[in-house]
Amino acid sequence: MKFGVYVHIPYCVQRCSYCDFATYKQDEIIPSKDYLDILRKEISDRSGAVPYRIIETVYFGGGTPSLLDPSDIQSILECLSMAGFLFSPNIEITLEANPGTVSEKKLLGYVNAGVNRISVGAQTFDAKLLKDIGRFHSPKDTEVTLSLLRAINLNYSFDLLFALPNQTQELLAYDLEKVLEYQPPHLSPYCLTLPKNHKLQINRPSDDRQIEMFNHIDRALLANGYSSYEISNYAKPGFESRHNQLYWDDSPYWGVGLSSHSYFKQGSWGTRFWNPSSIEEYEKQVARTSAPSASIKDYLEPSQYEDLKIHEALSDYCYTFLRTARGLSEGALRCKFGDSLQSLVTDKLRLLLDRGLVSKTADTWFITSDGKMISNHIFENVHFTASCINR
């Protein structure tokens, strides 16, 4: 069974106004040395309650993990090893890095520590747009970072943010032209998502323009040899993110660090759990969890975990597989949930088939290009409640 570990590093140079992750400016919380001590203690003390031993992927996310020294990253990986975990021979170890926070020496230090993939949070090549969304790095910083990655032949992904305030189709075309000069192995285009009254909603492209922007990105990437293996992820053949695929194919993962989330295939339908988002609560909770336990729940408050009910597991299963190019297999559905629930899902999807939002091969359902534009609507149609299951 595939299994991965997510490591949350909450430190940032600045906190972007559109970010809803548990992140802080470097001087706002405890020093990183103290945080890493807590994180390593969490790994050591709770590892015995993790029912998986072979790690296929490790993902250092945040925040900005590239603010840490390579020795810090190495210490976390060594802690996992000392806690009894085994690293797969072809393990994927990804580290998120913002332009302007890495040098050649630092990147080579990460490689020596075990990192073999970088995720570059560039967002856009336009200086004004970067300033408008509160990013501190410059387009030049991004170009320097991409050149370094290419020079040392390190696998990486590029994050492209679109539908920004005052962004036009021409500015988006420029972003695509610039990034395709470097031909990153993996590219993740994200539509800026904001609460209704957020200040960055002012002068954003209309919904129709946002759809045009996504279509423009899709056409450009497909024409340049990328495949769309998930709604927001494109890759050259063989460079798909193996860690992200864990989230989409019902595989278990363990999140360590502040506010991190996990999923274990325990109980009837799986268990989800999460750490506190308050640094004070996280520190207190880890401090009092030294006694070994066979269950991760013994370290958490009841409000920090949920044993999934069958309707919740079914909904999650449909969402995640429909997001991917693999699609949702009726045979796999039947194997996991039985004939009646497979039929229930199929009946829901047939209604979307008539509207051209999904397509179907002999056994598998896929979201169409039109469906991707309103994927949330599709997921609403395969959201199930207890009453749906029990009637």
C-alpha positions as a printed Julia matrix, in Angstrom:
391×3 Matrix{Float64}:
   0.0    0.0     0.0
   1.35   3.44   -0.93
   1.94   5.76    2.02
   3.27   9.32    2.25
   4.22  11.9     4.86
   3.38  15.61    4.72
   5.57  17.94    6.82
   4.18  21.42    7.5
   6.63  24.32    7.8
   4.61  27.43    8.77
   7.21  30.18    8.2
   6.95  32.78    5.43
   8.78  35.95    4.39
   5.35  37.56    4.2
   1.81  36.3     4.67
  -0.18  36.59    1.44
  -3.66  38.03    1.91
  -5.25  35.24   -0.16
  -3.62  32.42    1.81
  -5.8   30.37    4.19
  -3.1   27.96    5.39
  -1.63  27.98    8.9
   1.35  30.2     8.1
   3.09  33.09    9.84
   5.77  35.67    9.2
   9.05  34.47   10.62
   9.03  36.83   13.61
   5.4   36.18   14.59
   5.76  32.77   16.26
   8.37  30.7    18.04
  11.83  30.4    16.41
  12.13  27.69   13.78
  14.64  25.79   15.95
  11.99  25.39   18.66
   9.3   24.46   16.15
  11.47  21.76   14.62
  12.15  20.32   18.07
   8.38  19.99   18.59
   7.87  18.51   15.14
  10.6   15.9    15.61
   9.14  15.01   19.01
   5.75  14.48   17.36
   7.31  12.1    14.85
   9.25  10.17   17.49
   6.44   9.9    20.05
   3.58   9.1    17.69
   5.33   6.92   15.12
   4.32   3.72   16.91
   0.66   4.51   16.27
   1.2    4.77   12.51
   0.24   1.44   10.88
   2.48   1.93    7.83
   6.26   1.55    7.64
   7.39   2.13    4.04
   7.3    5.76    2.92
   6.82   6.34   -0.81
   6.69  10.16   -0.7
   7.59  13.01    1.64
   6.28  16.52    0.97
   7.62  19.59    2.79
   4.88  22.2     2.45
   3.98  25.47    4.09
   4.6   28.22    4.36
   8.01  28.39    2.79
  10.14  25.35    3.66
  13.0   26.82    1.6
  13.56  29.31    4.44
  15.0   26.39    6.41
  18.62  25.3     6.18
  19.24  22.0     4.35
  20.48  20.54    7.65
  17.0   21.12    9.12
  15.39  19.15    6.3
  17.94  16.39    6.72
  17.23  16.22   10.47
  13.51  15.63    9.83
  14.22  12.86    7.33
  16.67  11.28    9.76
  14.05  11.51   12.51
  11.59   9.56   10.34
  14.23   6.91    9.74
  15.14   6.66   13.43
  11.43   6.31   14.25
  11.37   3.03   12.31
  10.15   4.14    8.89
  11.76   2.78    5.74
  12.23   4.91    2.64
  11.19   3.35   -0.65
  14.19   2.98   -3.03
  12.52   5.38   -5.48
  11.06   7.74   -2.86
   9.86  11.16   -4.03
  10.85  13.96   -1.62
   9.4   17.36   -2.54
  10.19  20.73   -0.99
   8.22  23.91   -1.67
  10.45  26.9    -2.48
   9.67  30.51   -3.2
  11.79  32.44   -5.72
  14.4   34.56   -3.99
  14.85  32.12   -1.09
  17.28  29.65   -2.69
  20.8   29.73   -4.11
  22.74  27.07   -5.98
  24.51  26.13   -2.73
  21.22  25.82   -0.87
  19.58  23.74   -3.6
  22.55  21.38   -3.7
  22.32  21.15    0.1
  18.69  20.07   -0.18
  19.66  17.46   -2.78
  22.37  16.12   -0.48
  19.77  15.92    2.3
  17.56  13.73    0.08
  15.23  16.19   -1.68
  14.72  15.23   -5.33
  11.84  17.52   -6.33
  11.15  21.25   -5.84
   7.77  23.0    -6.05
   8.3   26.64   -7.11
   5.66  29.09   -5.85
   6.18  31.68   -8.59
   2.51  32.57   -9.37
   3.2   35.12  -12.17
   6.02  36.82  -14.07
   4.35  40.25  -13.94
   5.94  42.57  -11.35
   2.8   44.64  -10.8
   0.57  41.61  -10.34
   3.05  40.18   -7.84
   2.93  43.43   -5.9
  -0.87  43.56   -6.08
  -1.21  40.13   -4.44
   1.46  40.91   -1.84
   4.33  38.76   -3.07
   7.85  39.96   -2.23
   9.82  38.17   -4.93
  10.44  39.64   -8.38
  10.14  38.14  -11.87
  13.94  38.17  -11.98
  14.04  36.05   -8.8
  11.81  33.51  -10.53
  13.99  33.39  -13.63
  17.13  32.93  -11.53
  15.5   30.09   -9.57
  14.31  28.31  -12.72
  17.74  28.68  -14.32
  19.39  27.16  -11.25
  16.99  24.21  -11.28
  17.67  23.61  -14.95
  21.44  23.91  -14.46
  21.55  21.24  -11.76
  18.93  19.12  -13.57
  16.59  18.95  -10.56
  12.99  17.81  -11.04
  10.51  20.58  -10.21
   6.97  21.88  -10.46
   5.85  25.45  -11.25
   2.81  27.06   -9.61
   0.92  29.48  -11.88
  -1.85  31.62  -10.34
  -4.44  33.12  -12.67
  -7.62  35.26  -12.51
  -5.68  37.87  -10.54
  -6.94  41.46  -10.08
  -6.32  43.45  -13.29
  -4.95  40.4   -15.1
  -5.78  40.34  -18.8
  -5.6   37.56  -21.36
  -2.46  39.26  -22.71
  -0.77  39.17  -19.3
  -1.71  35.51  -18.91
  -0.3   34.77  -22.38
   2.95  36.43  -21.32
   3.12  34.26  -18.18
   2.64  31.13  -20.28
   5.21  32.23  -22.84
   7.78  32.86  -20.1
   7.23  29.62  -18.18
   7.24  27.52  -21.35
  10.69  28.87  -22.16
  11.86  26.72  -19.25
   9.64  23.68  -19.96
   9.13  22.7   -16.31
   8.46  18.96  -15.88
   5.27  19.74  -13.94
   2.95  22.74  -13.86
   0.04  23.51  -11.54
  -2.3   26.32  -12.69
  -4.55  27.54   -9.88
  -7.46  29.93  -10.19
  -7.28  32.52   -7.4
  -9.99  31.56   -4.93
 -11.25  34.18   -2.48
 -14.09  34.9    -0.07
 -16.85  37.03   -1.6
 -15.88  40.36    0.0
 -12.11  39.97   -0.12
 -10.23  43.08   -1.23
  -8.57  41.18   -4.09
 -12.0   40.61   -5.65
 -11.85  44.17   -6.99
 -11.11  44.27  -10.75
 -10.81  40.51  -11.08
 -11.71  38.93  -14.43
 -15.35  37.9   -14.74
 -16.36  34.26  -14.43
 -16.54  33.96  -18.22
 -13.05  35.46  -18.56
 -11.75  33.05  -15.94
 -13.07  30.15  -18.03
 -11.36  31.63  -21.1
  -8.13  31.88  -19.12
  -8.3   28.25  -18.04
  -9.01  27.15  -21.6
  -6.04  29.2   -22.82
  -3.78  27.5   -20.26
  -5.14  24.07  -21.12
  -4.59  24.51  -24.87
  -1.09  25.91  -24.43
   0.07  23.14  -22.12
  -1.43  20.3   -24.16
   0.2   21.75  -27.27
   3.57  21.71  -25.48
   3.55  18.05  -24.53
   1.91  18.2   -21.1
  -0.93  15.94  -20.06
  -3.72  16.97  -17.7
  -3.63  14.18  -15.12
  -5.77  16.11  -12.6
  -7.96  19.22  -12.88
  -5.23  21.62  -11.66
  -2.12  19.62  -12.55
  -0.22  19.06  -15.78
   2.97  17.08  -16.31
   5.37  15.82  -18.9
   5.11  12.01  -19.16
   6.51  10.37  -16.03
   6.7   13.59  -13.99
   3.31  13.5   -12.27
   3.4   14.36   -8.55
   3.37  11.03   -6.78
   2.61  12.64   -3.44
  -0.45  14.49   -4.7
  -1.68  11.29   -6.29
  -1.91   9.76   -2.81
  -4.69  12.25   -2.05
  -6.59  11.28   -5.19
  -6.36   7.49   -5.14
  -7.56   6.68   -1.62
  -4.06   6.07   -0.2
  -3.08   6.82    3.42
  -0.88   9.74    4.44
   0.39  11.16    7.72
   0.6   14.91    8.25
   3.02  16.18   10.89
   3.42  19.73   12.11
   1.07  22.59   12.78
  -2.47  22.16   11.38
  -1.46  19.19    9.22
  -4.14  16.69    8.13
  -3.93  12.91    7.83
  -5.89   9.95    6.5
  -5.47   6.36    7.64
  -7.38   3.41    6.2
  -8.57   2.27    9.6
 -12.03   1.4    10.85
 -14.81   0.55    8.47
 -14.37   3.5     6.08
 -11.19   5.32    7.09
 -10.19   7.89    9.69
  -9.24  11.52    9.16
  -7.43  13.53   11.84
  -5.6   16.82   12.16
  -3.3   18.84   14.41
  -4.26  22.14   16.06
  -3.85  25.32   13.98
  -2.75  27.27   17.05
   0.99  27.02   17.66
   0.4   27.18   21.43
  -2.08  24.31   21.34
   0.1   22.27   19.01
   3.1   22.68   21.32
   1.07  21.74   24.43
  -0.46  18.7    22.75
   2.86  17.3    21.57
   4.43  17.96   24.98
   1.9   15.68   26.69
   1.99  12.78   24.22
   5.14  10.96   25.27
   3.46   7.7    26.34
   3.45   5.12   23.5
   0.06   4.16   22.11
  -1.27   1.88   19.41
  -3.86   4.49   18.33
  -3.19   7.99   17.03
  -6.51   9.05   18.56
  -5.0    8.77   22.05
  -2.88  11.82   21.27
  -5.76  13.98   20.04
  -8.93  15.63   21.27
 -12.2   14.11   19.98
 -12.72  17.26   17.89
  -9.52  16.45   15.98
 -10.54  13.22   14.31
 -13.46  11.63   12.54
 -14.23   8.05   11.65
 -15.78   8.34    8.24
 -19.31   7.1     7.7
 -20.03   5.19    4.52
 -21.73   8.16    2.83
 -18.73  10.39    3.61
 -16.26   7.84    2.28
 -18.36   7.39   -0.87
 -18.52  11.14   -1.49
 -14.77  11.55   -0.99
 -14.04   8.61   -3.27
 -16.16  10.07   -6.08
 -14.67  13.58   -5.74
 -11.08  12.49   -5.8
 -11.2    9.97   -8.64
 -13.34  12.22  -10.86
 -10.68  14.93  -10.51
  -8.13  12.73  -12.23
  -7.44  11.52  -15.75
  -7.85   7.95  -14.42
 -11.53   8.66  -13.85
 -14.01   6.88  -11.61
 -14.17   3.15  -12.26
 -17.51   1.41  -11.73
 -15.68  -1.82  -11.01
 -13.56  -0.21   -8.28
 -16.67   1.46   -6.85
 -18.47  -1.87   -6.75
 -15.5   -3.58   -5.11
 -15.26  -1.0    -2.32
 -18.92  -0.06   -1.75
 -21.06  -2.82   -3.24
 -23.56  -3.08   -6.09
 -26.29  -0.84   -4.72
 -24.04   2.15   -4.02
 -22.27   1.73   -7.34
 -25.69   1.93   -9.01
 -26.59   5.0    -6.94
 -23.47   6.82   -8.17
 -24.06   5.72  -11.76
 -27.62   7.08  -11.7
 -26.32  10.47  -10.53
 -23.64  10.58  -13.21
 -26.07   9.67  -16.01
 -27.89  12.96  -15.38
 -24.6   14.82  -15.91
 -23.83  12.73  -19.0
 -26.9   14.13  -20.73
 -25.59  17.66  -20.11
 -22.13  16.92  -21.49
 -20.4   17.45  -18.16
 -19.11  13.88  -17.86
 -18.25  11.15  -20.34
 -18.06   7.39  -20.02
 -16.05   4.52  -21.46
 -17.09   0.91  -20.93
 -16.43   1.04  -17.17
 -15.11   4.48  -16.23
 -16.52   7.99  -15.81
 -14.58  11.17  -16.61
 -15.18  14.9   -16.26
 -15.3   16.57  -19.69
 -13.58  19.84  -20.61
 -16.87  21.68  -20.08
 -17.31  19.88  -16.78
 -13.94  21.05  -15.48
 -15.18  24.62  -15.65
 -17.93  23.83  -13.14
 -16.39  20.89  -11.32
 -17.83  22.0    -7.98
 -21.3   21.53   -9.44
 -20.39  17.99  -10.46
 -19.06  17.21   -6.98
 -22.29  18.53   -5.46
 -24.14  15.93   -7.53
 -22.06  13.1    -6.11
 -22.22  14.33   -2.54
 -24.1   11.78   -0.48
 -25.81  11.99    2.89
 -26.78   9.3     5.34
 -30.38   9.53    4.15
 -29.29   8.86    0.55
 -27.56   5.67    1.61
 -30.22   4.33    3.97
 -33.39   4.92    2.04
